[in-house]
Amino acid sequence: MTFLLALTLFVLAVFLGVELITKVPPTLHTPLMSGSNAVSGITLIGALVAAGADHSTLTTVLGFGAVALATINVIGGFLVTHRMLGMFNRKR
């Protein structure tokens, strides 16, 4: 029963995320991505806790995957933010 509840929650979260992202206009994607770095950092900390909890092999593997994906998200967000802020620098 717990697995079914977790699976239902995951499917609803994916559906809600897709619906929200598709409704955002393209001009707001970059500022929203730079703002989501804090959320990705929190996700990274949670993934590290899950990977190091050592409850089972599945938990460790899923935690490691979450760490990898959250790290990619944080680095990508910082790169996009750096490029966005570079657009406002004066030309030399």
CYANA upper distance limits for C-alpha pairs under 8 A (distance plus 0.5 A):
  1 MET  CA      5 LEU  CA      6.79
  2 THR  CA      6 ALA  CA      6.65
  3 PHE  CA      7 LEU  CA      6.50
  4 LEU  CA      8 THR  CA      6.58
  5 LEU  CA      9 LEU  CA      6.67
  6 ALA  CA     10 PHE  CA      6.62
  7 LEU  CA     11 VAL  CA      6.69
  8 THR  CA     12 LEU  CA      6.69
  9 LEU  CA     13 ALA  CA      6.61
 10 PHE  CA     14 VAL  CA      6.70
 11 VAL  CA     15 PHE  CA      6.66
 12 LEU  CA     16 LEU  CA      6.54
 13 ALA  CA     17 GLY  CA      6.50
 14 VAL  CA     18 VAL  CA      6.67
 15 PHE  CA     19 GLU  CA      6.68
 16 LEU  CA     20 LEU  CA      6.61
 17 GLY  CA     21 ILE  CA      6.62
 18 VAL  CA     22 THR  CA      6.62
 19 GLU  CA     23 LYS  CA      6.97
 20 LEU  CA     24 VAL  CA      7.28
 24 VAL  CA     28 LEU  CA      7.16
 24 VAL  CA     29 HIS  CA      7.48
 25 PRO  CA     29 HIS  CA      7.48
 28 LEU  CA     32 LEU  CA      6.63
 29 HIS  CA     33 MET  CA      6.53
 30 THR  CA     34 SER  CA      6.78
 30 THR  CA     80 VAL  CA      7.54
 30 THR  CA     81 THR  CA      7.87
 30 THR  CA     84 MET  CA      7.98
 31 PRO  CA     35 GLY  CA      6.65
 31 PRO  CA     81 THR  CA      8.24
 32 LEU  CA     36 SER  CA      6.62
 33 MET  CA     37 ASN  CA      7.35
 33 MET  CA     77 GLY  CA      6.43
 33 MET  CA     80 VAL  CA      8.29
 33 MET  CA     81 THR  CA      8.37
 34 SER  CA     77 GLY  CA      5.96
 34 SER  CA     78 PHE  CA      7.30
 34 SER  CA     80 VAL  CA      7.55
 34 SER  CA     81 THR  CA      5.88
 36 SER  CA     40 SER  CA      6.71
 36 SER  CA     77 GLY  CA      8.15
 37 ASN  CA     41 GLY  CA      6.58
 37 ASN  CA     73 ASN  CA      8.28
 37 ASN  CA     74 VAL  CA      6.15
 37 ASN  CA     77 GLY  CA      6.49
 37 ASN  CA     78 PHE  CA      7.85
 38 ALA  CA     42 ILE  CA      6.93
 39 VAL  CA     43 THR  CA      6.74
 40 SER  CA     44 LEU  CA      6.58
 40 SER  CA     70 ALA  CA      6.55
 40 SER  CA     73 ASN  CA      7.24
 40 SER  CA     74 VAL  CA      6.39
 41 GLY  CA     45 ILE  CA      6.88
 41 GLY  CA     70 ALA  CA      7.98
 41 GLY  CA     74 VAL  CA      7.19
 42 ILE  CA     46 GLY  CA      6.81
 43 THR  CA     47 ALA  CA      6.56
 43 THR  CA     70 ALA  CA      7.00
 44 LEU  CA     48 LEU  CA      6.68
 44 LEU  CA     66 ALA  CA      7.87
 44 LEU  CA     67 VAL  CA      6.20
 44 LEU  CA     70 ALA  CA      5.81
 44 LEU  CA     71 THR  CA      7.19
 45 ILE  CA     49 VAL  CA      6.84
 46 GLY  CA     50 ALA  CA      6.69
 47 ALA  CA     51 ALA  CA      6.52
 47 ALA  CA     63 GLY  CA      5.70
 47 ALA  CA     64 PHE  CA      7.71
 47 ALA  CA     66 ALA  CA      5.95
 47 ALA  CA     67 VAL  CA      5.71
 47 ALA  CA     70 ALA  CA      8.41
 48 LEU  CA     52 GLY  CA      6.60
 48 LEU  CA     63 GLY  CA      7.14
 48 LEU  CA     64 PHE  CA      8.04
 48 LEU  CA     67 VAL  CA      6.67
 49 VAL  CA     53 ALA  CA      6.50
 49 VAL  CA     63 GLY  CA      8.33
 50 ALA  CA     54 ASP  CA      8.32
 50 ALA  CA     59 THR  CA      7.20
 50 ALA  CA     60 THR  CA      7.34
 50 ALA  CA     63 GLY  CA      5.60
 51 ALA  CA     59 THR  CA      6.97
 51 ALA  CA     60 THR  CA      4.97
 51 ALA  CA     61 VAL  CA      7.56
 51 ALA  CA     62 LEU  CA      7.67
 51 ALA  CA     63 GLY  CA      4.45
 51 ALA  CA     64 PHE  CA      6.01
 51 ALA  CA     67 VAL  CA      8.31
 52 GLY  CA     60 THR  CA      7.27
 52 GLY  CA     63 GLY  CA      8.25
 53 ALA  CA     59 THR  CA      8.34
 53 ALA  CA     60 THR  CA      7.90
 54 ASP  CA     59 THR  CA      7.49
 54 ASP  CA     60 THR  CA      6.63
 55 HIS  CA     59 THR  CA      6.83
 55 HIS  CA     60 THR  CA      8.03
 56 SER  CA     60 THR  CA      6.93
 57 THR  CA     61 VAL  CA      6.64
 58 LEU  CA     62 LEU  CA      6.53
 59 THR  CA     63 GLY  CA      6.37
 60 THR  CA     64 PHE  CA      6.55
 61 VAL  CA     65 GLY  CA      6.76
 62 LEU  CA     66 ALA  CA      6.62
 63 GLY  CA     67 VAL  CA      6.62
 64 PHE  CA     68 ALA  CA      6.76
 65 GLY  CA     69 LEU  CA      6.70
 66 ALA  CA     70 ALA  CA      6.40
 67 VAL  CA     71 THR  CA      6.49
 68 ALA  CA     72 ILE  CA      6.81
 69 LEU  CA     73 ASN  CA      6.71
 70 ALA  CA     74 VAL  CA      6.66
 71 THR  CA     75 ILE  CA      6.66
 72 ILE  CA     76 GLY  CA      6.48
 73 ASN  CA     77 GLY  CA      6.54
 74 VAL  CA     78 PHE  CA      6.77
 75 ILE  CA     79 LEU  CA      6.71
 76 GLY  CA     80 VAL  CA      6.67
 77 GLY  CA     81 THR  CA      6.57
 78 PHE  CA     82 HIS  CA      6.51
 79 LEU  CA     83 ARG  CA      6.70
 80 VAL  CA     84 MET  CA      6.53
 81 THR  CA     85 LEU  CA      6.59
 82 HIS  CA     86 GLY  CA      6.60
 83 ARG  CA     87 MET  CA      7.09
 84 MET  CA     88 PHE  CA      7.94
 85 LEU  CA     89 ASN  CA      7.67
